[in-house]
Amino acid sequence: MRNKIVLGIFLAGILLTGIGAGIAFGEYSQFTYGGEVILGTEKSEVETMEYVIPLSDNKIRVNNYTTKPLDLVEDKQLKDGQVRVEVIANPDYVRSFMEYVDYDTNEFFDYDPNYISGYDGQIEIHTGRVINEFEFVMKCKDDFLQNLKNSVIKNYYLDAVKSVTVKANAKTLEHLEY
């Protein structure tokens, strides 16, 4: 008698699990994809960083670790060795900075033109998030919950950088590679 009760409870559990899975699948199949929501494009400012690099036989590689391609542009008004980096981005979401990597030691340094004279290495352009993941989720939460009520799922992502431009005169551009 006891075995029949246990078996009945077990089979009822399997039946209820199956019913619950069927209802969940039915609800899930009603969802539609609502496309992408891009955050960070509502405002932008130009952040300019100017540096002087030593013009030696060594080439300095410029790496761009932002979400946009890098443009190397000739600017005849700049002096030899002077490099101007312009990042157009939303300052509420990202900030820009540069680092220098020494090829010999593979160490990262804050950009210092006195250090890189005579060395072979690369200058790296980065953008770092100003907001953390929790703040990002909180900015999306109301829209996400409203869409969830309407059975719509959207893809949210941050695209706060509009462009990255490196300007230098023709002589300095010869010493930069990208």
Salt bridges, closest charged atoms under 4 A:
GLU50 OE2 - ARG84 NE 2.69
ASP75 OD2 - ARG84 NH1 3.64
ASP80 OD2 - LYS171 NZ 3.64
GLU86 OE1 - LYS167 NZ 3.34
ASP92 OD2 - LYS43 NZ 3.23
GLU99 OE1 - HIS126 NE2 3.34
GLU124 OE1 - HIS126 NE2 3.11
GLU133 OE2 - ARG129 NH1 3.61
ASP142 OD1 - LYS141 NZ 2.85
ASP159 OD2 - LYS68 NZ 3.12
